[in-house]
Amino acid sequence: VADAVTDGMPILVLYADRDRYPARAMPDLQDLAGEAMTVEVISGRAHGMDVLATEPRLLDVLVGWVAGL
């Protein structure tokens, strides 16, 4: 994982604050990735693609992020 976030490539992370594993890993990943990482957090326990279904505005965030690459 460290290699994937330290190469300077842009990264978008969308996760739910009560999804245990992403929430636990985010501080370390943000430290490794620095400015290359954009993070959007929603309230809840959604995981994976369910995050987009739970919080429809994240689809706009995702499309906007990709358009800005």
N, C-alpha and C positions, 0 to 999 in steps of 0.2 A: 504494500500500500504506500509506503513512504516514497518509493520510486515514482509512483503514479502522480503524486501531489507535489513533488519537488522539481519537476522538469520545466516549470514555468508556463505550462499550458493552462488556458482558462478552464475553470471548474465551476459548475453550478451544482449546489447541493440543496435539495428540498427535503425536509423531514419534519416529523411531528415531535413536539417536545417530550411527549411521554412514550415515544418509541425508544425503548431502553438502549439498544446498541448504537444507533446513530447519535443519540443525545450524549452518550458517554464518550464516544470517539471524537466528537466535533472539536473540542478545545485543542487536542493534539493535532488533528488534521489541519485546523486553521493556523496553528503555529508553524507547521511544515509548509503549507501552501502560501501563506502570506496574502499579498494583494491579488494573487491569481484566483482566489476562491471567493465566490459569491454565495452567500447562504441565505435561504429563506426558511423560516421556521413557522409552523402552524401549531395551534393548540390541538392536542388530542393524541390518539394512539395509532393513527393510520400508518401503514407500512407499504413501501414500494409504490406501485402505481395507484394504490388506494389514496395516496396523499392528494393526487390530482382530482380524484372524484370527491374527496372530502372538502377540498378548498378550490373551487373552480377558478378563482383568480390566479392560481399558480400556473395555469395553462398560458395565460397572457404573460406572466413573468418568464416562463420558459421560452415562448416564442420571441419575446423581446430580447432576451439574453442571446438566443441563437442569431437573431437578426443583427445584433451588435458585434458579432465576431468578425 
